[in-house]
Each structure stands twice: as C-alpha cells, then as structure tokens.
C-alpha cells in the first residue's frame, strides 16, 4: 500500500488537514496513531494498513511530529515500502503562540482561545525554535541525500483557506511524490474549527514589547517570523 508520512510540528494545522483528508475516497488518514506513545509503532502501522485495505483505501497517511524519536520515524515510518514524505509547516512564531495558548488552557480543539493572552519568554522561545528547526532540517537532509523530493505545505497559504483549496493543494503535492488521488465529489467531512480568530500575533501576547525586544537581542526575530523550511 502507498503511504505518506506528514513531517510536522505542533500547531501547524496538520490536524485540520487530516480531518479534511477523510473526504478522499482512497485516503486513510491516521492522525493520532501514536498519541499514546511511540511503543510498537510498526505494529500500529501494520494494523492501520490492514484496516485501510479492508475499507478499500489505497493510501495510508501518517503524521510524525517533532515529539517522536527520529530513529523511530526513520526505522518504522520512512523506511516502509511505498512510503513518501510531505512537510507541513507554519510560521514559527504563530505556531509557538498557538501552542502556548493551548497549553495554558489545556484546550487543543473546539475551544475558542481568541480572548486568551499569554506571557512569553524570548529565551525559552529561542530554545524551542532551535529544536524545531533542527527537526525539519534533519529530515530535509535525509530526503535530499536519497534524492527524494521535499514537498512543503504551508499553513498560511495552503491550509488556512477554503476546504476545496486545501484538498486541491494536497492532491498537487501528492503528485510531486508520484501519487495520484481522485478529487472528492463532495465534502461531507469538515476540518477542525479555528481556535483563534485574532490575526495579529502581537495582540495575542501579554508582554509583546518585552518579548519582541528579547527576540531582537537574541538575533532571532527574522527566524521567528519565518518558516523552518
């Protein structure tokens, strides 16, 4: 069976993508397959593939977040026969603020976090930033060494758009890794509801002036407002 591993990090919109992938007749999205930990990963994937075949699906889609061990991702996911890789990324500062809000309220879905403001520390953010950049850089290098494509889906331009556009972009991205899926005739499955309607990141942070100065002092402001890839 063909497979795609989505390489991503926290709060990138990958969950929204997985919810929408249910609209493809041929796709079996398995978000949260490793929510209970990284034990017996190969067995879990084998079972997911058996279930997908029984549902007459031809493409299994998995998610590898930066919380998973690299060696496990390489051994049990990317090295599987027929597996391809796609990256899902979001502007770094927005992913981090979204993560901070969700952690503060312990609310990861279906809760309006728009009124919530968080206090941030630039040094702590810098450590997080380095870890996320290292995660994506490792897999980019891994793929390039093997002459594999490095397709990227970005939250701002490809996921935070109408559902039809999200699925169209995913189909186009699949074509880059040699997989063709038939576009859905209808969209009975909705994506996730956006938890934060505030557009300006500065309005989401209690101590934005202090935090912003910290980013500048650490020399990471440009990276913070950019992408890991």
C-alpha positions in Angstrom: 0.0 0.0 0.0 1.2 3.5 -0.8 1.9 5.7 2.2 2.6 9.3 3.1 4.2 10.5 6.3 3.5 14.1 7.2 6.6 15.6 8.9 5.4 18.4 11.1 5.5 20.1 14.4 2.9 21.3 17.0 0.1 23.6 16.0 0.9 23.7 12.3 -2.6 22.9 11.0 -1.8 19.3 10.2 -4.7 18.2 12.3 -7.1 20.3 10.2 -5.5 18.7 7.1 -6.0 15.2 8.4 -9.7 15.9 9.2 -10.3 17.1 5.7 -8.4 14.1 4.1 -11.4 11.9 5.1 -13.1 13.4 2.1 -10.9 11.5 -0.3 -12.4 8.1 -1.1 -9.0 6.5 -1.5 -7.2 8.0 1.6 -7.0 6.6 5.1 -5.7 9.4 7.3 -4.5 8.1 10.7 -3.9 11.2 12.8 -3.1 10.4 16.5 -1.9 6.9 15.8 0.9 7.5 18.2 -1.0 9.6 20.7 -0.4 7.0 23.5 3.4 6.9 22.8 6.0 5.5 20.5 5.7 1.9 21.5 5.1 -0.9 18.9 5.0 1.7 16.2 5.5 -0.8 13.4 2.6 -3.0 14.8 0.3 0.0 14.9 1.1 0.9 11.3 0.6 -2.7 10.2 -2.8 -2.7 11.8 -3.7 0.7 10.3 -2.8 -0.7 6.9 -4.9 -3.8 7.4 -7.9 -1.6 8.4 -7.3 0.7 5.4 -7.3 -2.2 3.0 -10.5 -3.6 4.5 -12.0 -0.1 3.8 -10.8 -0.3 0.2 -8.4 2.5 0.7 -5.2 2.8 -1.3 -3.2 5.5 0.5 -2.3 5.5 4.2 -1.4 8.9 5.6 0.5 9.1 8.9 1.8 12.0 11.0 5.3 12.3 12.5 5.6 15.3 14.9 8.7 16.6 16.5 7.7 14.9 19.7 8.6 11.5 18.2 12.1 10.0 18.3 14.0 10.4 15.0 15.3 6.8 14.9 11.7 5.5 15.3 10.4 7.7 12.5 13.2 6.6 10.2 13.1 2.9 11.0 9.3 2.3 11.4 7.8 5.0 9.1 10.0 6.5 6.4 11.7 3.2 5.6 8.5 1.3 5.0 8.0 0.1 1.4 6.0 2.6 -0.6 6.3 5.4 1.9 6.7 9.1 0.8 7.1 12.3 2.8 5.5 15.7 2.8 6.2 18.6 5.2 3.5 20.7 6.8 4.9 24.0 8.3 3.6 27.2 9.8 5.3 30.5 10.6 7.3 29.7 13.7 6.1 32.5 16.0 2.4 31.7 15.2 2.9 28.0 15.9 4.6 28.8 19.2 1.9 31.3 20.4 -0.8 28.9 19.4 0.9 26.1 21.4 1.3 28.4 24.4 -2.4 29.3 24.3 -3.4 25.7 24.0 -1.1 24.6 26.9 -2.3 27.5 29.1 -5.9 26.4 28.8 -5.3 22.7 28.2 -7.6 23.1 25.2 -6.5 21.6 21.9 -9.6 21.5 19.9 -13.1 23.1 19.8 -12.4 25.8 22.3 -12.3 29.5 21.5 -8.9 30.8 22.5 -9.3 34.2 20.9 -9.6 36.1 24.2 -6.6 34.3 25.8 -3.3 36.2 26.0 -0.1 34.5 27.1 3.1 35.8 28.6 6.2 34.7 26.7 9.9 34.4 27.4 12.2 35.1 24.4 15.0 32.8 25.6 12.6 29.9 26.1 11.2 30.5 22.7 14.7 30.6 21.2 15.4 27.1 22.6 12.1 25.8 21.1 12.9 27.4 17.8 16.3 25.7 17.6 14.7 22.3 18.3 12.0 22.7 15.6 14.5 24.0 13.0 16.8 21.0 13.8 13.8 18.6 13.4 12.9 19.9 10.0 16.5 20.3 8.8 17.3 16.7 9.7 14.5 15.3 7.6 15.1 17.7 4.7 18.7 16.5 4.7 17.6 12.8 5.0 15.4 13.1 1.9 17.9 15.1 -0.2 20.7 12.5 0.5 18.4 9.9 -1.1 17.4 12.2 -4.0 13.8 12.3 -2.8 11.6 15.4 -3.3 10.9 17.8 -0.4 7.4 19.0 -0.9 6.1 21.6 1.6 2.5 22.6 2.5 2.4 25.9 4.4 -0.4 26.8 6.9 -0.8 30.4 5.8 -1.2 29.8 2.1 -2.4 26.2 1.8 -4.3 25.3 4.9 -5.9 28.5 6.2 -8.1 28.6 3.0 -11.4 27.0 1.9 -11.5 23.2 2.2 -11.7 22.8 -1.6 -8.4 24.7 -1.9 -6.8 22.6 0.9 -7.6 19.3 -0.8 -6.6 20.6 -4.2 -3.2 21.6 -2.8 -2.8 18.2 -1.2 -3.5 16.5 -4.5 -0.9 18.6 -6.2 1.6 17.9 -3.5 0.9 14.1 -3.8 1.6 14.3 -7.5 5.1 15.6 -6.6 5.8 12.3 -4.8 4.3 10.2 -7.5 0.8 9.6 -6.1 -2.5 10.4 -7.8 -5.8 10.5 -6.0 -9.2 11.3 -7.4 -10.6 14.6 -6.1 -13.6 14.2 -3.8 -17.0 14.7 -5.4 -18.4 16.2 -2.2 -17.1 17.3 1.2 -19.1 15.5 3.9 -16.3 15.8 6.4 -15.4 19.2 7.9 -12.0 20.2 9.1 -11.2 21.5 12.5 -12.6 24.8 13.8 -10.1 27.6 14.1 -9.5 28.2 17.8 -8.0 31.7 17.5 -9.6 34.3 15.3 -7.1 37.1 16.2 -4.9 37.7 13.2 -2.2 39.9 14.7 0.3 37.9 16.8 1.3 40.9 19.0 -2.3 41.1 20.3 -2.1 37.5 21.5 0.9 38.1 23.8 0.6 40.0 27.1 4.2 41.2 27.2 4.7 41.7 23.4 7.0 44.7 23.6 9.3 43.0 26.1 9.2 39.7 24.2 9.8 41.4 20.8 12.9 43.2 22.3 14.1 39.9 23.5 13.9 38.4 20.0 15.9 41.3 18.6 18.5 41.0 21.3 18.9 37.3 20.7 19.1 37.9 16.9 16.3 35.5 16.1 13.5 37.9 15.1 13.8 37.1 11.4 13.8 33.4 12.0 10.8 33.7 14.4 8.7 35.3 11.6 9.9 32.8 9.0 9.5 29.1 8.3 11.7 26.2 9.3 11.9 25.2 5.6 
